[in-house]
Amino acid sequence: MYLDLHSHSVSSDDSRATVEQYAKWVGVLRGKGFQIDGFVLTEHRKFDFDQDYSALSADSNVLILKGSELDTNFGHFLVYGVTEKLTDRVNFSDVHMDGLELVAAAADTGAVAIPAHPGRFGIGLCEFEGDYSVLHAGERFNGSNRPGEQERAEEFLSGLNLAGTGGSDAHLVSAIGKCMTRFEGSISDETELVREIKGGAFSPVWLDDTQQG
C-alpha cells in the first residue's frame, strides 16, 4: 500500500485544501498512472475526534486516516493512532511539551510518535540532542523540505539506523502524494497503521516511483 503520511487540510491554520479536494486529486493522480491508496491528515496541534471521513473514503475509494502534528521541545512530531487516553495525558496545544515524553505517552496508549522533517533547519530533530533509542522511525522523505533539509534528514536517520517514512506535508491540493510510504502489509484503519509502523516493513517513495506502465 502507498500512503501519504503527512498532510494538512483547512482544519490546520496554514492550509487551504479541503479533504474532499485531496480525495479528488488522488483520483487525478491515479488517472495519470500513479499509485496512491490514501493519506493521513496530520492537523497541527489538534486531533479532530468529531470528523468522520468514512463516507468520503468509501465514495472516492481513498483511505483517509487521521493523526496529528505536534510541536515539542525536540521539534515537530507526527502522531498516529491518537486515542482519548493520549489526549487526556498530553496537551496537544502545548508547543513546549517534551518530545521524548510524547513518544513514551504515545507508546503507552497504543499510538506511535515519530519526528517530522527531522532535517528541517531550526525545528528538525537533528537540531537537538537526546536519547533517541525510543524512536520506531522518522520521516525520511518530506515533500515540503527546503534545499539541504532532505539530505540532513537522510543522514540523521541513517546515523540512528531508523526506518524512514514519506509524507508530502501537503498544504495545497496539488501537493498530496508528492512522497509517500510504501507498506508491505495491508492497512484499513489507524490501529493497523500503528502496527505496520512499529513492524518496520515499509519504505519511503517519491510519487514518480509509483507510476505504472
Backbone torsions as a table, in degrees:
resi	resn	phi	psi	omega
1	MET	NA	144.8	177.8
2	TYR	-114.0	113.9	-178.6
3	LEU	-125.2	135.5	172.0
4	ASP	-84.7	112.7	-172.0
5	LEU	-92.7	10.6	-175.8
6	HIS	-151.0	104.5	178.9
7	SER	-151.4	157.4	-177.9
8	HIS	-132.4	130.4	175.3
9	SER	-101.2	-172.5	179.0
10	VAL	-63.0	-10.8	175.0
11	SER	-67.7	-23.8	171.9
12	SER	-85.3	154.2	-172.6
13	ASP	-78.1	-4.4	-175.9
14	ASP	-127.6	19.7	-179.6
15	SER	-118.5	148.4	178.9
16	ARG	-113.5	6.4	-175.3
17	ALA	-99.3	139.3	173.7
18	THR	-92.3	159.8	178.8
19	VAL	-64.3	-38.1	178.2
20	GLU	-60.9	-40.9	178.8
21	GLN	-65.5	-39.4	176.3
22	TYR	-60.4	-46.0	-178.8
23	ALA	-61.2	-40.6	178.2
24	LYS	-65.8	-38.7	-179.0
25	TRP	-67.8	-32.9	173.8
26	VAL	-58.2	-41.3	176.3
27	GLY	-61.2	-38.9	176.7
28	VAL	-62.3	-45.2	179.7
29	LEU	-62.6	-41.6	178.2
30	ARG	-62.4	-38.5	178.5
31	GLY	-63.0	-22.8	177.9
32	LYS	-92.1	3.6	175.7
33	GLY	95.8	5.6	178.2
34	PHE	-87.3	152.2	177.9
35	GLN	-105.3	120.5	173.3
36	ILE	-147.1	123.6	-175.4
37	ASP	-95.5	-21.6	-179.9
38	GLY	173.5	-174.3	-179.0
39	PHE	-150.1	160.5	178.7
40	VAL	-114.2	128.0	176.1
41	LEU	-84.3	113.0	-178.3
42	THR	-113.0	76.2	-174.6
43	GLU	-69.1	148.4	-177.1
44	HIS	-69.0	126.3	167.5
45	ARG	55.8	31.9	-179.5
46	LYS	-164.5	167.7	170.1
47	PHE	-138.4	126.9	-173.9
48	ASP	-89.1	79.6	178.4
49	PHE	-59.3	-31.7	-173.4
50	ASP	-83.7	-3.9	-179.0
51	GLN	-95.2	124.7	179.8
52	ASP	-118.6	113.3	-177.9
53	TYR	-104.9	16.0	-174.8
54	SER	-64.2	-38.8	179.8
55	ALA	-67.0	-45.6	177.6
56	LEU	-61.9	-40.6	179.4
57	SER	-60.8	-44.5	-179.5
58	ALA	-68.3	-42.7	-177.9
59	ASP	-65.6	-35.7	-176.1
60	SER	-97.1	-7.2	-175.4
61	ASN	56.7	40.8	178.5
62	VAL	-125.5	123.5	177.1
63	LEU	-70.7	122.3	-179.5
64	ILE	-120.9	111.3	-179.2
65	LEU	-113.3	168.3	-177.9
66	LYS	-124.4	142.6	174.6
67	GLY	-148.5	-155.6	179.7
68	SER	-149.3	154.9	168.2
69	GLU	-119.5	120.0	-173.9
70	LEU	-115.4	146.4	176.5
71	ASP	-90.4	133.4	179.1
72	THR	-138.0	176.9	176.7
73	ASN	-75.6	-2.3	174.3
74	PHE	-114.8	24.5	-178.0
75	GLY	92.1	-165.8	-176.7
76	HIS	-87.0	144.2	177.2
77	PHE	-127.7	140.6	172.4
78	LEU	-94.9	131.2	-177.0
79	VAL	-119.6	127.4	179.8
80	TYR	-119.9	145.7	-178.6
81	GLY	80.4	32.6	-177.7
82	VAL	-62.9	133.8	177.2
83	THR	-127.0	166.7	177.1
84	GLU	-63.6	-30.8	176.1
85	LYS	-59.4	-40.6	-179.9
86	LEU	-70.2	-43.1	-179.0
87	THR	-70.6	-24.3	173.3
88	ASP	-71.0	-31.1	-175.4
89	ARG	-88.8	-30.8	-175.8
90	VAL	-122.6	132.0	175.4
91	ASN	-83.3	103.6	-173.6
92	PHE	-64.1	-21.7	-178.6
93	SER	-87.4	-4.8	-178.3
94	ASP	-79.4	106.4	-176.5
95	VAL	-78.9	-1.2	-180.0
96	HIS	-112.9	13.6	-178.5
97	MET	-62.8	157.0	178.3
98	ASP	-78.7	119.1	-176.2
99	GLY	-63.5	-38.3	-178.9
100	LEU	-74.4	-30.5	173.2
101	GLU	-68.2	-34.0	174.9
102	LEU	-62.0	-44.1	178.8
103	VAL	-58.6	-43.4	179.9
104	ALA	-67.1	-43.2	179.9
105	ALA	-64.0	-39.4	177.5
106	ALA	-61.8	-46.5	-179.5
107	ALA	-61.3	-37.7	-178.9
108	ASP	-68.9	-21.5	-174.6
109	THR	-113.7	16.0	175.3
110	GLY	85.6	11.5	179.0
111	ALA	-108.2	-176.3	174.4
112	VAL	-146.1	138.5	179.7
113	ALA	-121.8	130.4	179.7
114	ILE	-130.0	150.8	-179.8
115	PRO	-67.7	131.8	175.0
116	ALA	-86.2	146.2	178.1
117	HIS	28.0	65.1	-173.8
118	PRO	-64.3	-15.6	178.9
119	GLY	-93.7	4.1	-175.1
120	ARG	-69.7	133.1	-179.8
121	PHE	-62.4	129.5	176.0
122	GLY	89.6	-41.1	-173.8
123	ILE	-125.7	4.8	178.0
124	GLY	-83.0	154.8	-176.5
125	LEU	-59.7	-29.0	-177.9
126	CYS	-67.5	-10.2	177.7
127	GLU	-80.3	-10.2	-172.2
128	PHE	-121.9	160.3	176.9
129	GLU	-112.9	137.0	179.3
130	GLY	-176.1	-178.1	178.1
131	ASP	-91.7	103.7	-175.0
132	TYR	-98.3	16.0	179.9
133	SER	-67.7	-15.7	-178.3
134	VAL	-82.6	-8.7	-175.0
135	LEU	-80.0	142.6	175.8
136	HIS	-92.6	-28.9	-175.0
137	ALA	-168.0	178.2	174.2
138	GLY	-148.2	160.3	179.9
139	GLU	-79.3	107.5	-176.6
140	ARG	-84.1	-45.8	178.4
141	PHE	-105.1	127.7	176.0
142	ASN	-132.2	123.5	-174.2
143	GLY	-71.2	-8.3	-179.0
144	SER	-111.2	11.6	179.1
145	ASN	-62.6	144.9	173.5
146	ARG	-90.1	166.4	-178.4
147	PRO	-50.6	130.2	178.8
148	GLY	94.1	-24.3	-174.9
149	GLU	-74.0	-33.9	178.3
150	GLN	-63.6	-45.1	180.0
151	GLU	-63.8	-40.4	178.0
152	ARG	-62.1	-42.6	-180.0
153	ALA	-62.7	-45.9	-177.7
154	GLU	-64.7	-41.9	179.0
155	GLU	-65.3	-42.5	-178.2
156	PHE	-64.5	-49.0	-177.8
157	LEU	-69.0	-34.8	176.8
158	SER	-64.5	-38.2	178.5
159	GLY	-64.4	-28.7	178.1
160	LEU	-92.0	-3.8	-177.3
161	ASN	57.0	43.6	-179.2
162	LEU	-102.7	140.0	173.1
163	ALA	-64.0	150.9	-175.7
164	GLY	-120.5	139.6	175.0
165	THR	-100.6	175.2	175.0
166	GLY	-135.5	138.6	177.6
167	GLY	-153.9	145.1	-174.6
168	SER	-71.5	-27.2	-170.6
169	ASP	58.6	38.2	-175.0
170	ALA	-66.9	133.7	169.6
171	HIS	-122.5	-9.1	176.2
172	LEU	-122.1	149.7	-174.3
173	VAL	-55.4	-45.4	-173.6
174	SER	-71.1	-7.4	-179.3
175	ALA	-88.4	-14.2	-176.2
176	ILE	-61.2	136.4	178.0
177	GLY	81.2	3.1	-177.9
178	LYS	-54.6	-39.4	166.8
179	CYS	-142.8	154.8	-171.3
180	MET	-145.0	-177.7	175.3
181	THR	-118.1	128.9	177.9
182	ARG	-95.5	117.8	-179.6
183	PHE	-103.3	139.7	175.8
184	GLU	-74.6	-34.6	-177.8
185	GLY	-91.5	169.8	179.3
186	SER	-88.6	141.9	-178.2
187	ILE	-132.7	130.5	177.9
188	SER	-129.2	-8.9	179.3
189	ASP	-155.5	178.4	-176.6
190	GLU	-65.8	-34.6	179.5
191	THR	-62.7	-43.2	178.7
192	GLU	-69.2	-32.5	176.0
193	LEU	-62.4	-45.8	177.9
194	VAL	-60.2	-43.5	179.3
195	ARG	-58.7	-44.6	-177.4
196	GLU	-70.7	-36.6	176.6
197	ILE	-64.7	-43.9	179.0
198	LYS	-67.3	-29.5	-179.8
199	GLY	-73.0	-28.0	174.0
200	GLY	85.5	3.7	-178.1
201	ALA	-89.7	71.7	-179.3
202	PHE	-157.4	167.0	178.0
203	SER	-154.7	152.6	179.0
204	PRO	-82.2	146.1	178.3
205	VAL	-139.5	152.2	170.5
206	TRP	-89.7	154.2	-177.0
207	LEU	-53.5	-42.4	-178.1
208	ASP	-60.8	-25.7	-179.6
209	ASP	-69.7	-15.3	-175.3
210	THR	-98.2	-4.0	-174.8
211	GLN	-68.0	133.9	-176.3
212	GLN	-101.4	145.9	175.1
213	GLY	82.8	NA	NA
